[in-house]
């Protein structure tokens, strides 16, 4: 069985790995970020930044009460960004390794359905690939919608 999955976020990559483990041939198409928004620009980077600034804030407030003398405590924004980027890179690489270890073919590009069992993918390089499949999964995430009322 061949499965095509559109979307490489937590819904797509988990489905791809499980399907491959169950014996399917799996193609995963992602147009922007393996790991999705949460891993790359949302939840994970935010948590890294919040954790570091929480420690900084606690040290500013409570250092003397903790028996610590800190002459100059500074927030190094560039260093903090480097820490965040490293955490994201490591996690994305982990997802890529899991996909590779399970023999999931990853295509970076944008997919559109051309029929019930076929998608056309425009790759990042601008090439077009047609992919036939038995089952498809659309796991493209969501965008907020502001209702015009």
Phi and psi restraints in degrees (value plus and minus 20) as a CYANA .aco file:
   2 UNK   PHI    -131.0   -91.0
   2 UNK   PSI     109.3   149.3
   3 UNK   PHI    -140.3  -100.3
   3 UNK   PSI     112.1   152.1
   4 UNK   PHI    -129.0   -89.0
   4 UNK   PSI     110.6   150.6
   5 UNK   PHI    -141.4  -101.4
   5 UNK   PSI     107.2   147.2
   6 UNK   PHI    -124.2   -84.2
   6 UNK   PSI      94.7   134.7
   7 UNK   PHI      96.8   136.8
   7 UNK   PSI     101.0   141.0
   8 UNK   PHI    -127.6   -87.6
   8 UNK   PSI       5.6    45.6
   9 UNK   PHI    -102.9   -62.9
   9 UNK   PSI    -186.2  -146.2
  10 UNK   PHI     -80.5   -40.5
  10 UNK   PSI     -51.3   -11.3
  11 UNK   PHI     -90.9   -50.9
  11 UNK   PSI     -64.4   -24.4
  12 UNK   PHI     -93.8   -53.8
  12 UNK   PSI     -68.4   -28.4
  13 UNK   PHI     -91.3   -51.3
  13 UNK   PSI     -52.5   -12.5
  14 UNK   PHI     -87.7   -47.7
  14 UNK   PSI     -62.9   -22.9
  15 UNK   PHI     -82.4   -42.4
  15 UNK   PSI     -60.6   -20.6
  16 UNK   PHI     -83.0   -43.0
  16 UNK   PSI     -66.2   -26.2
  17 UNK   PHI     -83.5   -43.5
  17 UNK   PSI     -66.4   -26.4
  18 UNK   PHI     -84.4   -44.4
  18 UNK   PSI     -63.6   -23.6
  19 UNK   PHI     -81.7   -41.7
  19 UNK   PSI     -62.4   -22.4
  20 UNK   PHI     -84.4   -44.4
  20 UNK   PSI     -60.3   -20.3
  21 UNK   PHI     -82.9   -42.9
  21 UNK   PSI     -49.1    -9.1
  22 UNK   PHI    -107.5   -67.5
  22 UNK   PSI     -16.3    23.7
  23 UNK   PHI      84.7   124.7
  23 UNK   PSI     -19.2    20.8
  24 UNK   PHI     -99.8   -59.8
  24 UNK   PSI     133.5   173.5
  25 UNK   PHI    -108.9   -68.9
  25 UNK   PSI     103.1   143.1
  26 UNK   PHI    -141.8  -101.8
  26 UNK   PSI     114.0   154.0
  27 UNK   PHI    -137.0   -97.0
  27 UNK   PSI     107.2   147.2
  28 UNK   PHI    -134.2   -94.2
  28 UNK   PSI     105.7   145.7
  29 UNK   PHI    -131.5   -91.5
  29 UNK   PSI     106.3   146.3
  30 UNK   PHI    -153.6  -113.6
  30 UNK   PSI     109.5   149.5
  31 UNK   PHI    -107.0   -67.0
  31 UNK   PSI     -41.7    -1.7
  32 UNK   PHI    -153.6  -113.6
  32 UNK   PSI     -83.2   -43.2
  33 UNK   PHI    -148.9  -108.9
  33 UNK   PSI      94.8   134.8
  34 UNK   PHI     -83.8   -43.8
  34 UNK   PSI     110.6   150.6
  35 UNK   PHI      81.8   121.8
  35 UNK   PSI     -35.6     4.4
  36 UNK   PHI      59.2    99.2
  36 UNK   PSI    -197.7  -157.7
  37 UNK   PHI     -82.9   -42.9
  37 UNK   PSI     -64.3   -24.3
  38 UNK   PHI     -76.3   -36.3
  38 UNK   PSI     -68.7   -28.7
  39 UNK   PHI     -91.2   -51.2
  39 UNK   PSI     -58.4   -18.4
  40 UNK   PHI    -111.2   -71.2
  40 UNK   PSI     -62.4   -22.4
  41 UNK   PHI    -154.2  -114.2
  41 UNK   PSI     -20.3    19.7
  42 UNK   PHI    -134.5   -94.5
  42 UNK   PSI    -126.6   -86.6
  43 UNK   PHI     -76.5   -36.5
  43 UNK   PSI     -73.3   -33.3
  44 UNK   PHI     -85.7   -45.7
  44 UNK   PSI     -72.2   -32.2
  45 UNK   PHI     -78.9   -38.9
  45 UNK   PSI     -58.1   -18.1
  46 UNK   PHI     -82.9   -42.9
  46 UNK   PSI     -63.2   -23.2
  47 UNK   PHI     -84.7   -44.7
  47 UNK   PSI     -58.8   -18.8
  48 UNK   PHI     -82.1   -42.1
  48 UNK   PSI     -67.4   -27.4
  49 UNK   PHI     -84.2   -44.2
  49 UNK   PSI     -64.3   -24.3
  50 UNK   PHI     -84.3   -44.3
  50 UNK   PSI     -60.0   -20.0
  51 UNK   PHI     -82.7   -42.7
  51 UNK   PSI     -66.8   -26.8
  52 UNK   PHI     -84.3   -44.3
  52 UNK   PSI     -63.7   -23.7
  53 UNK   PHI     -91.5   -51.5
  53 UNK   PSI     -47.5    -7.5
  54 UNK   PHI     -86.1   -46.1
  54 UNK   PSI     -63.1   -23.1
  55 UNK   PHI     -83.3   -43.3
  55 UNK   PSI     -65.1   -25.1
  56 UNK   PHI     -77.0   -37.0
  56 UNK   PSI     -69.2   -29.2
  57 UNK   PHI     -82.7   -42.7
  57 UNK   PSI     -62.0   -22.0
  58 UNK   PHI     -84.4   -44.4
  58 UNK   PSI     -60.8   -20.8
  59 UNK   PHI     -84.8   -44.8
  59 UNK   PSI     -59.2   -19.2
  60 UNK   PHI     -81.0   -41.0
  60 UNK   PSI     -62.5   -22.5
  61 UNK   PHI     -98.5   -58.5
  61 UNK   PSI     -61.1   -21.1
  62 UNK   PHI    -139.5   -99.5
  62 UNK   PSI      -9.8    30.2
  63 UNK   PHI     -78.6   -38.6
  63 UNK   PSI     -65.9   -25.9
  64 UNK   PHI     -84.8   -44.8
  64 UNK   PSI     -61.3   -21.3
  65 UNK   PHI     -84.6   -44.6
  65 UNK   PSI     -45.4    -5.4
  66 UNK   PHI    -107.6   -67.6
  66 UNK   PSI     -21.1    18.9
  67 UNK   PHI      60.6   100.6
  67 UNK   PSI       6.3    46.3
  68 UNK   PHI    -133.2   -93.2
  68 UNK   PSI     114.9   154.9
  69 UNK   PHI    -130.9   -90.9
  69 UNK   PSI      91.2   131.2
  70 UNK   PHI    -136.5   -96.5
  70 UNK   PSI      93.1   133.1
  71 UNK   PHI     -89.0   -49.0
  71 UNK   PSI     -72.4   -32.4
  72 UNK   PHI    -156.1  -116.1
  72 UNK   PSI      85.3   125.3
  73 UNK   PHI    -118.7   -78.7
  73 UNK   PSI      98.7   138.7
  74 UNK   PHI    -141.8  -101.8
  74 UNK   PSI     130.1   170.1
  75 UNK   PHI    -115.0   -75.0
  75 UNK   PSI      99.5   139.5
  76 UNK   PHI    -114.7   -74.7
  76 UNK   PSI      74.0   114.0
  77 UNK   PHI     -80.0   -40.0
  77 UNK   PSI     -62.4   -22.4
  78 UNK   PHI     -84.7   -44.7
  78 UNK   PSI     -63.0   -23.0
  79 UNK   PHI     -84.5   -44.5
  79 UNK   PSI     -57.8   -17.8
  80 UNK   PHI     -85.3   -45.3
  80 UNK   PSI     -60.9   -20.9
  81 UNK   PHI     -84.3   -44.3
  81 UNK   PSI     -59.8   -19.8
  82 UNK   PHI     -82.3   -42.3
  82 UNK   PSI     -61.5   -21.5
  83 UNK   PHI     -82.5   -42.5
  83 UNK   PSI     -65.1   -25.1
  84 UNK   PHI     -81.5   -41.5
  84 UNK   PSI     -66.6   -26.6
  85 UNK   PHI     -83.3   -43.3
  85 UNK   PSI     -58.8   -18.8
  86 UNK   PHI     -84.3   -44.3
  86 UNK   PSI     -63.3   -23.3
  87 UNK   PHI     -80.7   -40.7
  87 UNK   PSI     -64.5   -24.5
  88 UNK   PHI     -83.9   -43.9
  88 UNK   PSI     -66.7   -26.7
  89 UNK   PHI     -78.7   -38.7
  89 UNK   PSI     -62.9   -22.9
  90 UNK   PHI     -85.2   -45.2
  90 UNK   PSI     -62.1   -22.1
  91 UNK   PHI     -88.8   -48.8
  91 UNK   PSI     -61.1   -21.1
  92 UNK   PHI     -83.4   -43.4
  92 UNK   PSI     -62.9   -22.9
  93 UNK   PHI     -81.8   -41.8
  93 UNK   PSI     -57.7   -17.7
  94 UNK   PHI     -81.7   -41.7
  94 UNK   PSI     -63.2   -23.2
  95 UNK   PHI     -84.6   -44.6
  95 UNK   PSI     -64.6   -24.6
  96 UNK   PHI     -78.9   -38.9
  96 UNK   PSI     -62.2   -22.2
  97 UNK   PHI     -84.7   -44.7
  97 UNK   PSI     -59.3   -19.3
  98 UNK   PHI     -83.7   -43.7
  98 UNK   PSI     -62.2   -22.2
  99 UNK   PHI     -83.1   -43.1
  99 UNK   PSI     -65.2   -25.2
 100 UNK   PHI     -84.4   -44.4
 100 UNK   PSI     -64.6   -24.6
 101 UNK   PHI     -81.6   -41.6
 101 UNK   PSI     -47.9    -7.9
 102 UNK   PHI    -117.6   -77.6
 102 UNK   PSI      -8.7    31.3
 103 UNK   PHI      40.5    80.5
 103 UNK   PSI      15.9    55.9
 104 UNK   PHI    -105.0   -65.0
 104 UNK   PSI     106.6   146.6
 105 UNK   PHI    -100.1   -60.1
 105 UNK   PSI     103.5   143.5
 106 UNK   PHI    -126.9   -86.9
 106 UNK   PSI     107.4   147.4
 107 UNK   PHI    -139.0   -99.0
 107 UNK   PSI     104.7   144.7
 108 UNK   PHI    -110.3   -70.3
 108 UNK   PSI      94.8   134.8
 109 UNK   PHI     150.8   190.8
 109 UNK   PSI    -193.9  -153.9
 110 UNK   PHI    -132.2   -92.2
 110 UNK   PSI     109.1   149.1
 111 UNK   PHI    -125.5   -85.5
 111 UNK   PSI     129.4   169.4
 112 UNK   PHI    -164.4  -124.4
 112 UNK   PSI     125.8   165.8
 113 UNK   PHI     -93.7   -53.7
 113 UNK   PSI     114.9   154.9
 114 UNK   PHI    -131.9   -91.9
 114 UNK   PSI     -36.5     3.5
 115 UNK   PHI    -183.3  -143.3
 115 UNK   PSI    -197.9  -157.9
 116 UNK   PHI     -78.0   -38.0
 116 UNK   PSI     -55.8   -15.8
 117 UNK   PHI    -144.9  -104.9
 117 UNK   PSI      13.5    53.5
 118 UNK   PHI    -169.7  -129.7
 118 UNK   PSI     117.4   157.4
 119 UNK   PHI    -144.8  -104.8
 119 UNK   PSI     132.9   172.9
 120 UNK   PHI    -132.1   -92.1
 120 UNK   PSI     110.9   150.9
 121 UNK   PHI    -134.9   -94.9
 121 UNK   PSI     106.2   146.2
 122 UNK   PHI    -114.7   -74.7
 122 UNK   PSI      90.8   130.8
 123 UNK   PHI     -93.7   -53.7
 123 UNK   PSI     146.9   186.9
 124 UNK   PHI     -77.8   -37.8
 124 UNK   PSI     -49.1    -9.1
 125 UNK   PHI    -100.6   -60.6
 125 UNK   PSI     -27.6    12.4
 126 UNK   PHI      75.9   115.9
 126 UNK   PSI     -18.4    21.6
 127 UNK   PHI     -98.1   -58.1
 127 UNK   PSI     134.3   174.3
 128 UNK   PHI    -127.5   -87.5
 128 UNK   PSI     112.4   152.4
 129 UNK   PHI    -146.8  -106.8
 129 UNK   PSI     113.6   153.6
 130 UNK   PHI    -119.6   -79.6
 130 UNK   PSI     111.1   151.1
 131 UNK   PHI    -145.0  -105.0
 131 UNK   PSI     101.3   141.3
 132 UNK   PHI    -114.9   -74.9
 132 UNK   PSI     125.6   165.6
 133 UNK   PHI    -170.5  -130.5
 133 UNK   PSI     142.2   182.2
 134 UNK   PHI    -109.6   -69.6
 134 UNK   PSI     -61.0   -21.0
 135 UNK   PHI    -153.4  -113.4
 135 UNK   PSI     123.7   163.7
 136 UNK   PHI    -144.1  -104.1
 136 UNK   PSI     128.6   168.6
 137 UNK   PHI    -147.5  -107.5
 137 UNK   PSI     107.8   147.8
 138 UNK   PHI    -124.0   -84.0
 138 UNK   PSI      93.6   133.6
 139 UNK   PHI    -152.2  -112.2
 139 UNK   PSI      40.9    80.9
 140 UNK   PHI    -112.5   -72.5
 140 UNK   PSI     -14.8    25.2
 141 UNK   PHI      56.9    96.9
 141 UNK   PSI    -178.3  -138.3
 142 UNK   PHI    -168.4  -128.4
 142 UNK   PSI     146.3   186.3
 143 UNK   PHI    -148.9  -108.9
 143 UNK   PSI     124.6   164.6
 144 UNK   PHI     -88.2   -48.2
 144 UNK   PSI     128.4   168.4
 145 UNK   PHI    -145.0  -105.0
 145 UNK   PSI     107.0   147.0
 146 UNK   PHI    -114.9   -74.9
 146 UNK   PSI      97.5   137.5
 147 UNK   PHI     -93.3   -53.3
 147 UNK   PSI     107.7   147.7
 148 UNK   PHI     -97.9   -57.9
 148 UNK   PSI      51.2    91.2
